Amino acid sequence: MKNRILNSVVVLAVAIGASAFVNAVTKEVNVKESQVNWKGYKVTGSHYGTIALKSGSLEFQGDVLTGGEFVVDMNSINTTDLSGEYKDQLDGHLKSDDFFGVENHPTATLKISKVTSSGKNSYEATGDLTIKGKTHPVDFEISVYGSKATANLKIDRSKYNIRYGSGSFFDNLGDKTIYDEFDLNVDLVF
């Protein structure tokens, strides 16, 4: 009798565990149609532009977002509020070791580690963001509608050893100060 009950419990546990994976789906992000916009701030204004995804995927349990993973092509940093020589100078500086050091760190990654529903189609997410070989958690909101998702992230560059022009590391920068936080606005198509 005990064996029959134990066997029934084991069978039930396996069935429940297996059913949890039945609806698990990974959806690849269309990197050509998706867009990542960045905006950095300084005392005297801001600059903005785009950066391309190299790859990405979102994980779902049925229709519910459960995770995801993204690789960003750091060589694709593109300033869109400037043109000509000034654009080329800023793009080059952002790619240099003063900022993202793309020669040694050609990609950045984000792996979503926790997702909590915050309303219909809306989620609070936590992910491990790696920039310049340093990994730190980042919290952000993400919304999913059909085959599209949007997310907004605020990143503190000082956590990734990006110190150039930072008032957190240097005194007396005055109007040359570049704020530590920058924004990423992400539109995904999958």
Secondary structure, DSSP 8 states (H G I E B T S, - for coil): -HHHHHHHHHHHHHHHHHHHHHTEEEEE--TTT-EEEEEEEETTEEEEEEEEEEEEEEEEETTEEEEEEEEEEEEEEEE-S--HHHHHHHHHHHHSTTTT-TTT--EEEEEEEEEEEEETTEEEEEEEEEETTEEEEEEEEEEEETTEEEEEEEEEGGGGT--TT-TTT-S--GGG-EEEEEEEEEEEE-
